[in-house]
Amino acid sequence: MREQYRTTELLAADLAPEPVEQFTRWFKETAANPAIHEPNAMIVSTAAPDGRPSSRTVLLKHYDEAGFVFFTNYESRKGRELEANPHASLLFPWHPLARQVIITGLAVPTGRDETAAYFRTRPHGSQLGAWASPQSTVIPSRADLLARYDELAARYPDPEQVPVPPNWGGIRVIPDTVEFWQGHENRLHDRLRYRRHAETWHVDRLAP
Ligand SMILES: Cc1cc2nc3c(=O)[nH]c(=O)nc-3n(C[C@H](O)[C@H](O)[C@H](O)COP(=O)(O)O)c2cc1C
């Protein structure tokens, strides 16, 4: 299972001045690579106030200088943990390119308008699904989940507008650090990490 990576070097001099711009460069290359399914899938890690961590995959739906946004149930495990402890980590595992990007920062809920605008773009069935699932709670059976969904589908038949669930919405991670990792032969990988420093970004090279 040992792989030698044949890849080009990542030099600080070649990096964009801002991490979001650098992310865009890599994200475009990732999205163009057919070996990578769901290039916007990222692993979100959170920690409970007692320090216990947990991770799960979500989809990045929007990003810009303000941060990286995903949508979820605010009462889910991740939602509750972020409410109590807003420190989050996002990891993009782009293995076929021997790359990963790791972002750390503070997680804040998006405004209701932003949530509603995104909710409206989701297919009718996904809108109902957001209502039907009390995410992360124990449920009696799959049949119970389907019954909830059917009840909602009867109440809001397609194409009737589904209201935005009050406990569902966007979470924006405002980056403090963004690390770009490029794998190379002999484990001599590149790790360049942007760190926010007042209004500017510093880049450090980390040992692999
Ligand atoms: C590829 C993929 C994409 C996913 N996207 C999301 C997402 O955007 N939002 C979400 O809440 N859960 C998403 N999930 C489900 C989460 O991984 C997770 O099961 C769920 O959010 C509950 O997590 P929690 O109990 O830790 O809060 C996705 C799972 C996979 C495998």
PDBQT file of the ligand as one rigid body, heavy atoms in Angstrom, charges set to zero:
ROOT
HETATM    1  C1  LIG A 301     -20.256  12.449   0.535  1.00  0.00    +0.000 C 
HETATM    2  C2  LIG A 301     -21.071  12.853   1.734  1.00  0.00    +0.000 A 
HETATM    3  C3  LIG A 301     -21.615  14.126   1.778  1.00  0.00    +0.000 A 
HETATM    4  C4  LIG A 301     -22.358  14.539   2.886  1.00  0.00    +0.000 A 
HETATM    5  N1  LIG A 301     -22.817  15.825   2.911  1.00  0.00    +0.000 NA
HETATM    6  C5  LIG A 301     -23.464  16.271   4.035  1.00  0.00    +0.000 A 
HETATM    7  C6  LIG A 301     -23.818  17.657   4.142  1.00  0.00    +0.000 A 
HETATM    8  O1  LIG A 301     -23.544  18.489   3.254  1.00  0.00    +0.000 OA
HETATM    9  N2  LIG A 301     -24.464  18.032   5.274  1.00  0.00    +0.000 N 
HETATM   10  C7  LIG A 301     -24.768  17.166   6.293  1.00  0.00    +0.000 A 
HETATM   11  O2  LIG A 301     -25.359  17.592   7.283  1.00  0.00    +0.000 OA
HETATM   12  N3  LIG A 301     -24.410  15.870   6.221  1.00  0.00    +0.000 NA
HETATM   13  C8  LIG A 301     -23.761  15.392   5.122  1.00  0.00    +0.000 A 
HETATM   14  N4  LIG A 301     -23.366  14.070   5.046  1.00  0.00    +0.000 N 
HETATM   15  C9  LIG A 301     -23.685  13.185   6.188  1.00  0.00    +0.000 C 
HETATM   16  C10 LIG A 301     -22.667  13.426   7.309  1.00  0.00    +0.000 C 
HETATM   17  O3  LIG A 301     -21.445  12.756   7.004  1.00  0.00    +0.000 OA
HETATM   18  C11 LIG A 301     -23.164  12.944   8.690  1.00  0.00    +0.000 C 
HETATM   19  O4  LIG A 301     -23.572  11.591   8.660  1.00  0.00    +0.000 OA
HETATM   20  C12 LIG A 301     -24.344  13.774   9.211  1.00  0.00    +0.000 C 
HETATM   21  O5  LIG A 301     -24.193  15.162   8.898  1.00  0.00    +0.000 OA
HETATM   22  C13 LIG A 301     -24.495  13.621  10.725  1.00  0.00    +0.000 C 
HETATM   23  O6  LIG A 301     -23.272  13.977  11.348  1.00  0.00    +0.000 OA
HETATM   24  P1  LIG A 301     -23.160  14.278  12.922  1.00  0.00    +0.000 P 
HETATM   25  O7  LIG A 301     -24.070  13.297  13.622  1.00  0.00    +0.000 OA
HETATM   26  O8  LIG A 301     -21.729  14.053  13.253  1.00  0.00    +0.000 OA
HETATM   27  O9  LIG A 301     -23.592  15.696  13.144  1.00  0.00    +0.000 OA
HETATM   28  C14 LIG A 301     -22.601  13.631   3.953  1.00  0.00    +0.000 A 
HETATM   29  C15 LIG A 301     -22.036  12.347   3.912  1.00  0.00    +0.000 A 
HETATM   30  C16 LIG A 301     -21.274  11.968   2.828  1.00  0.00    +0.000 A 
HETATM   31  C17 LIG A 301     -20.651  10.605   2.822  1.00  0.00    +0.000 C 
ENDROOT
TORSDOF 0
